[in-house]
Each structure stands twice: as structure tokens, then as C-alpha cells.
Amino acid sequence: MVEILYKQKISLLGDENVGKTCIISQYVDKKFLNEYRPTLRASFLQKILESKELNNKIDGAIELNIWEIAGQRSYQEDLMTDYYIRGSHGCILVFDVTRTSTIKSLSSWKKKIDKQCGEIPFIVVGNKNDLNYDEKAIKEKIYSLFGENFPMIFTSAKTGENIDLAFHEIAKLIMNS
């Protein structure tokens, strides 16, 4: 068994039904959930990642503690949401590439993480890229919100495309911060 050298708390934030639960399920269990199950307040999963998967020269493992924060409007102002976010080392802001309204709310999610954790590494993930969308228009909207100094990854929780990449990218950013 490889020694765990680091523990990282990663929060997934975004509106309801953008695919946060499916992204985590695909990453941890390599399964796609066909039915929508809204998260109530928060859920937590863990994955051990060998540092060599990140092209890191350190020999050991990283424990990823992945927190999914509920995206329903009723939970967004809940004090427990703030509590679940606290202590995060990095965050993944998730939106649905087919619903521009989920892009607009990313800035409020980012403000929430900044308020609870200060400036921590983040990436933006556009999920459901197996559906039709306008990547150029989406990038313009995202960059107008945050500038261009962060990774943006388009994923499909359904096919698994770029799911590992998203988690490896945030883990690398945390390790380098």
C-alpha cells in the first residue's frame, strides 16, 4: 500500500442538475447515473490518487476528499453550505454546456468559495459535452466572468470524457499552490 502524503479537500459547486453527482460517480466508481437524484445539502466521496498519476516526482498518494455541494436555490444561502465549503483546498465550478443560466451563476459560486476559503485554486468544468453546444460562445462568457487565468475543461459524465483530467488538474493546481 502506498503511503498517503497529502490530503486535499475539493468542493464541486454549481447549479442543480449540471451533473456534479454524475461527474463524481464517473470519477470514483466509473459509473454513469442515468436518473437525476438531487443532492440534499452536500455529499462526500473519497478517492486515493497515486502522485505518479499527476506526473509528480513524489512517491506516494494523495487522498482526495470530494465534497459535492447541493445546487438548489434553497441551499445556496444555507449556512450549512458555507460550513461544507470551509477548508477546501481547491474547487471545481461546474456548469451545463446546454444551459447558459448555469454559466451566469458561476460567479456567485466563486464568490461563496472566496468568502469561505480565500483565493484557492479552481477550474471551470463544462459538463454534458456529449450534447450540442457552442464552445466558442461559452468560452467568451466564462472568460468575461473570470478572465483567462484558470483551466477550463469540457467533460461528459455520461461518456467519461475528461473526467479524470478535471480531477487531476485541480489536484495538480493544489499541489503547486
C-alpha positions, 0 to 999 in steps of 0.5 A: 500500500502506498503511503498517503502524503497529502490530503486535499479537500475539493468542493464541486459547486454549481447549479442543480442538475449540471451533473456534479453527482454524475461527474463524481460517480464517473470519477470514483466508481466509473459509473454513469447515473442515468436518473437525476437524484438531487443532492440534499445539502452536500455529499462526500466521496473519497478517492486515493490518487497515486502522485505518479498519476499527476506526473509528480516526482513524489512517491506516494498518494494523495487522498482526495476528499470530494465534497459535492455541494447541493445546487438548489436555490434553497441551499445556496444561502444555507449556512450549512453550505458555507460550513461544507465549503470551509477548508477546501483546498481547491474547487471545481465550478461546474456548469451545463454546456446546454444551459447558459443560466448555469454559466451566469451563476458561476460567479456567485459560486466563486464568490461563496468559495472566496468568502469561505476559503480565500483565493484557492485554486479552481477550474471551470468544468463544462459538463454534458459535452456529449450534447450540442453546444457552442464552445466558442460562445461559452468560452467568451462568457466564462472568460468575461466572468473570470478572465483567462487565468484558470483551466477550463475543461469540457467533460461528459459524465455520461461518456467519461470524457475528461473526467479524470483530467478535471480531477487531476488538474485541480489536484495538480493546481493544489499541489503547486499552490 
